[in-house]
Amino acid sequence: MKKYVIIIILIFLSELSAFNLKENYLSLKSSTFEYAELNKYPLLVSAGVLGSSFLFDRPIKNMVVHNQHKFMINFSDFTNNFGEQKLVIPGLALVGTYGLISKDDKMYGTVKTSFESYFLAVGVNLATKFVVGRERPLGTDNQYDFHPFSINNKYNSFFSGHTTIAWSVFTPFALAYDNPYLYFIPISVNLASIYKNRHWLSDTLASTIVGFSSGYIIYHLNLDKNFKLNCALNSVNISYNF
């Protein structure tokens, strides 16, 4: 039992270190376009954590693979659903519909932000998967096995789509309702991706960074009433009223 606890703690702490919840993550100035004034500290920390995580990819994989448990397998199958777009997107649509019918502007607006964050993060994810072409841990013990520009799902490990979706979708809700406990949902998806041997530790860390950043930035951009962002499957429209 101690082995399972150690595995969970190690992965959990690594995921928490991949993002920074300080307010100065992004220097936002109302009614200006100075959104690109990024604070270097969290960026450097994220880059450092992600880079060093490659060193732990294989040890974490070996620890997980050799300590499988029926309860954890079932738990991973369940939590992985929170990153499954076939379930998440309809769920968002239902919440948005409820917000519209009940005239809950905050809920409806948060769902809209969540959708926008989803489209942005998934776009980055798909492009990166294709360019990097990293082999999944299920098929190799070499975390540095890359096959760039491959459409084979076997080489779509970097970075995780499920965890990217979970972070990009739930981050706006955590921010809007000031509820950091919601972050446990995407973290559980990260754990599931590793435990199911579908992704390396570094894959899930990259997903955390991209998904969280997408949700964080889009959420704060939408606070500026002059800024308008509309995302769709085949287009992205951005406008700003001076």
Secondary structure, 3 states (H helix, E strand, C coil): CHHHHHHHHHHHHHHHCCCCCCHHHECCCCCCCHHHCECHHHHHHHHHHHHHHHHHHHHHHHHHHCCCCHHHHHHHHHHHHHHCHHHHHHHHHHHHHHHHHCCCHHHHHHHHHHHHHHHHHHHHHHHHHHHHCECCCCCCCCCCCECCCCCCHHHCCCCCHHHHHHHHHHHHHHHHCCCHHHHHHHHHHHHHHHHCCCCCHHHHHHHHHHHHHHHHHHHHHHHCCCEEEEECCCCEEEEECC
